[in-house]
Amino acid sequence: MGTRVPRRVPTVSVLAYEGMSVFETGIVTEVFGLPRPEFDVPWYELTICAPRPGPVRVIGGAALHTPHGLDTFAEAETVIVPGVPDVSAAPDPEVIAALRRADDLGARIVSICSGAFALAAAGLLDGRRATTHWRYADLLRRRYPRIQVDPNVLYIDDHDVLTSAGSAAGLDLCVHLVRKDFGPAIANAVARRMVIPPHRDGGQAQFIEAPVTADPEDNRVAQSMAWALTHLNEPITVEMLAGKARTSPRTYLRHFARSTGTSPIRWLIAQRIQASLALLADTDDPIEEIAAAVGFDTAVTYRHHFHRAMQTSPSAYRRSFRTNAIA
């Protein structure tokens, strides 16, 4: 790829409000606010803003203080709403006005959890597919019928407007934004520093009825998944995975779904797409070679699944990454 040419510092603003939990703001601060000199790229400039500058009381009796108001909030290139004070109440009209101004200025607008209600009230989700915490999905759908609410995913990237589910899904979305801006290598490094998985597919289930347990069957499923990650370039079937877990395919499918909320094939496709991102960003290998290297039978199959997962083509992703790297 050659040497990166430094670009200007991208700006991010996040909303703080009375009575909020600081966890979601902490997610944004951790991903975008900490300096990252080891990456040798101009990292984000983060600003915490409030509807009114000054002290903002948060859960637990503490307060944070910010001199930045909604004018500053609306002027950032990426604007993040981590929640709303009360999903049953109308969002602050001044916040709505600031979101509309940010949209007019061409900002990338992001919500975490119930923050989707503020974006919806501003009309920014009309006609779009969006998500929120599964507990609030029905209310969002009833109140804003023009939104295509999907309660079954971690996050949705609709280009300039992105929404995520509950708190931890906001972390996945923030790392996804880093991936869009700086590519998979830097995003993976950020995830590694935070000791989280480098990539969770946005389409992964929000809520799993029976999470991973101490059941030996589930432990064997985890072992089979670890094996698959080291053999992505080879043909892998459910039967092979079940064999690695020393169980029948039928039992394997049941335990896999219980442990992950998805199917083995869908998970495997997501891992292969993820593995291909670094090859697209960091090599000049033809698409056909990359498809084979991560285990797809043909480049056509690879392009199909890539587009479904990333909402773009492998070639467009490669061009976008390289444009971002020198912008």
C-alpha positions in Angstrom: 0.0 0.0 0.0 2.9 2.4 0.6 3.3 5.0 3.3 0.2 6.6 4.7 -0.1 10.3 4.2 -1.4 11.9 7.4 -4.9 13.4 7.1 -6.7 15.9 9.2 -8.0 14.9 12.6 -11.6 13.6 12.4 -13.9 15.1 15.0 -16.4 13.2 17.2 -19.0 14.6 19.6 -21.1 12.6 22.1 -24.1 13.8 24.0 -24.2 13.9 27.8 -27.5 14.4 29.6 -28.9 14.5 33.2 -29.4 11.2 34.8 -27.4 9.2 32.3 -25.3 6.1 32.9 -21.7 6.9 32.1 -21.1 3.4 30.6 -22.1 4.3 27.1 -20.3 7.6 27.2 -17.3 5.7 28.5 -17.5 3.4 25.4 -17.2 6.4 23.1 -14.4 7.9 25.2 -12.4 4.7 25.3 -12.6 4.2 21.5 -12.4 7.8 20.2 -11.0 9.8 23.1 -7.8 8.0 24.2 -4.6 9.0 22.2 -3.3 6.3 19.9 0.2 7.5 19.0 1.3 4.0 18.2 -0.9 4.0 15.0 0.9 6.9 13.4 -2.4 8.4 12.1 -4.2 11.5 13.3 -6.6 10.1 15.8 -10.0 11.4 16.6 -10.7 14.6 18.5 -13.5 13.8 20.9 -15.8 16.4 22.6 -18.4 15.7 25.2 -21.3 18.0 24.9 -24.5 18.7 26.8 -27.8 20.5 26.1 -26.5 23.2 28.4 -22.8 23.7 29.2 -21.9 23.1 32.9 -22.3 20.3 35.3 -24.3 17.2 34.2 -25.5 14.9 37.0 -25.1 11.2 36.3 -26.3 8.0 37.9 -24.5 7.4 41.3 -24.6 11.0 42.5 -21.6 12.2 40.6 -21.4 14.9 38.0 -19.3 15.6 34.9 -18.7 19.1 33.7 -18.4 20.2 30.1 -18.1 23.7 28.6 -19.5 22.4 25.3 -23.1 22.8 24.2 -25.3 21.7 21.3 -23.6 24.1 18.8 -20.4 22.2 19.3 -22.2 18.9 19.3 -23.8 19.6 15.9 -20.5 20.6 14.2 -18.6 17.4 14.6 -18.1 15.0 11.7 -19.4 12.1 13.7 -22.2 12.8 16.2 -23.2 10.2 18.8 -26.3 10.0 21.0 -25.7 7.3 23.7 -29.3 7.3 24.9 -32.3 9.4 25.9 -33.3 10.2 29.5 -36.7 8.6 29.2 -37.9 6.5 26.2 -41.5 7.2 27.2 -41.0 11.0 27.0 -40.5 13.3 24.0 -36.8 14.0 23.4 -35.4 17.4 24.1 -36.4 19.7 21.2 -33.1 21.4 21.4 -31.3 18.1 20.9 -33.6 17.3 18.0 -32.7 20.7 16.4 -29.0 20.0 16.9 -29.3 16.6 15.3 -31.1 18.1 12.3 -28.4 20.7 12.0 -25.7 18.0 12.2 -27.5 16.2 9.4 -27.6 19.4 7.3 -23.9 19.8 7.8 -23.3 16.3 6.5 -22.4 14.6 9.8 -22.3 10.9 10.3 -25.0 10.3 13.0 -24.8 7.4 15.4 -27.1 6.1 18.2 -26.4 3.7 21.0 -29.3 1.8 22.6 -32.3 4.2 23.2 -30.5 7.0 21.4 -32.4 5.8 18.4 -35.5 7.6 19.8 -33.7 10.9 19.5 -32.7 10.2 15.9 -36.2 9.0 15.1 -37.8 12.2 16.6 -35.5 14.2 14.4 -36.8 12.3 11.3 -33.4 10.9 10.5 -34.6 7.3 10.5 -37.7 7.7 8.4 -37.6 5.1 5.6 -34.5 3.5 7.0 -33.7 0.2 8.7 -32.7 0.8 12.3 -32.3 -0.9 15.6 -32.3 -0.2 19.3 -32.3 -2.3 22.5 -34.6 -5.3 22.1 -36.7 -4.1 25.1 -37.6 -0.8 23.3 -38.0 -2.1 19.7 -41.8 -2.5 19.8 -42.2 1.0 21.3 -39.9 2.5 18.6 -41.9 0.7 15.9 -45.3 1.9 17.3 -44.2 5.5 17.8 -42.4 5.9 14.5 -44.1 3.6 11.9 -42.0 4.9 9.0 -38.9 3.2 10.5 -38.0 -0.4 9.6 -37.2 -1.5 13.1 -35.0 -4.7 13.3 -34.7 -5.8 16.9 -32.6 -8.9 16.0 -29.3 -7.3 15.2 -26.4 -5.7 17.1 -26.1 -2.7 14.9 -27.1 -1.4 11.5 -24.8 0.7 9.2 -27.0 2.7 6.9 -24.1 4.8 5.5 -24.4 8.2 7.2 -26.8 7.0 9.9 -25.9 4.1 12.2 -27.8 2.6 15.1 -26.9 0.0 17.6 -28.6 -2.2 20.2 -27.9 -2.2 23.9 -24.8 -0.9 25.6 -22.3 -3.5 24.7 -23.4 -3.4 21.0 -22.5 0.2 21.0 -18.9 -0.9 21.6 -19.1 -3.2 18.5 -20.5 -0.2 16.5 -17.7 2.1 17.7 -15.0 -0.4 16.6 -16.9 -0.8 13.3 -16.6 3.0 12.8 -12.8 2.8 13.4 -12.7 0.0 10.8 -14.5 2.2 8.3 -12.2 5.1 8.9 -8.8 3.4 9.3 -9.2 -0.1 8.1 -9.2 -3.6 9.8 -5.7 -3.6 11.1 -6.1 -0.5 13.3 -9.6 -1.6 14.3 -8.3 -5.0 15.4 -5.5 -3.3 17.3 -8.0 -1.1 19.2 -10.2 -4.2 20.0 -7.1 -6.0 21.2 -6.2 -3.2 23.6 -9.7 -3.3 24.9 -9.7 -7.1 25.2 -12.8 -7.6 23.1 -13.4 -9.6 19.9 -12.1 -7.7 16.9 -15.3 -8.0 15.0 -18.9 -9.0 15.8 -21.1 -9.1 12.7 -23.8 -6.4 13.0 -26.4 -9.0 12.0 -25.6 -11.2 15.0 -28.5 -11.8 17.4 -28.9 -9.3 20.2 -30.4 -11.7 22.6 -29.6 -15.4 23.2 -32.2 -17.2 25.2 -29.6 -19.6 26.7 -26.1 -18.2 26.9 -22.9 -20.2 27.0 -22.9 -22.6 29.9 -20.6 -25.0 31.6 -22.2 -27.8 29.5 -19.4 -30.0 28.1 -21.2 -29.9 24.7 -20.9 -26.1 24.6 -17.2 -26.3 25.5 -16.7 -28.7 22.6 -18.5 -26.3 20.3 -16.1 -23.6 21.3 -13.2 -25.9 20.6 -14.6 -26.6 17.1 -14.9 -22.9 16.4 -11.3 -22.3 17.4 -10.3 -25.1 15.0 -12.3 -23.6 12.2 -10.6 -20.2 12.6 -7.3 -21.9 11.9 -8.6 -23.7 8.8 -10.7 -21.0 7.1 -9.0 -21.6 3.8 -10.2 -25.2 3.7 -13.7 -26.6 3.0 -15.6 -26.8 6.3 -19.0 -28.4 6.8 -21.4 -28.7 9.7 -20.5 -32.4 9.7 -16.8 -31.6 10.1 -17.5 -29.2 12.9 -19.7 -31.7 14.6 -17.0 -34.3 14.3 -14.5 -31.9 16.0 -17.0 -31.4 18.8 -17.5 -35.2 19.0 -21.2 -34.9 18.6 -23.9 -35.5 16.0 -24.7 -32.7 13.5 -28.2 -32.3 14.9 -26.9 -31.9 18.4 -24.1 -29.6 17.2 -26.6 -27.3 15.5 -28.7 -27.0 18.6 -25.8 -26.3 20.9 -24.1 -23.9 18.5 -27.3 -21.8 18.2 -27.7 -21.8 22.0 -24.2 -20.6 22.5 -23.9 -18.0 19.7 -27.4 -17.1 18.6 -26.5 -17.9 15.0 -25.9 -20.9 12.8 -22.5 -22.5 12.0 -22.6 -21.5 8.4 -23.6 -17.9 9.0 -20.8 -17.6 11.6 -18.3 -19.2 9.3 -19.2 -16.8 6.5 -18.8 -13.9 8.8 -15.3 -15.1 9.9 -14.2 -15.5 6.3 -15.4 -12.0 5.4 -13.6 -10.6 8.4 -10.4 -12.5 7.5 -10.6 -11.0 4.0 -10.7 -7.4 5.2 -7.0 -7.2 6.0 -6.1 -8.8 2.7 -8.1 -6.2 0.8 -6.6 -3.4 2.8 -3.0 -4.5 3.0 -2.3 -6.5 -0.2 -2.8 -6.1 -4.0 -3.9 -9.7 -4.3 -6.6 -10.3 -6.9 -10.1 -10.7 -5.5 -10.2 -14.3 -6.8 -7.0 -15.1 -4.7 -8.4 -13.5 -1.6 -11.7 -15.4 -2.0 -9.8 -18.7 -2.1 -7.5 -17.7 0.7 -10.4 -17.3 3.1 -12.3 -20.4 2.0 -14.9 -19.3 -0.5 -15.4 -21.7 -3.5 -15.6 -18.9 -6.0 -15.1 -15.1 -6.3 -18.8 -14.8 -7.2 -19.8 -16.4 -3.9 -17.3 -14.3 -2.0 -18.6 -11.1 -3.6 -22.2 -12.1 -2.8 -21.6 -12.7 0.9 -19.3 -9.7 1.2 -22.0 -7.3 -0.2 -24.6 -8.8 2.2 -22.3 -8.3 5.2 -20.6 -5.0 4.3 -23.1 -3.3 2.0 -20.4 -2.8 -0.6 -18.2 -4.8 -2.9 -14.7 -6.1 -2.1 -13.2 -3.8 -4.8 -15.2 -0.8 -3.5 -14.1 -1.6 0.1 -10.4 -1.7 -1.1 -10.7 1.6 -2.9 -12.5 3.3 0.0 -9.9 2.1 2.5 -7.0 3.4 0.4 -8.8 6.7 -0.2 -9.3 7.1 3.5 -5.7 6.2 4.2 -4.4 9.1 2.1 -7.2 11.6 2.5 
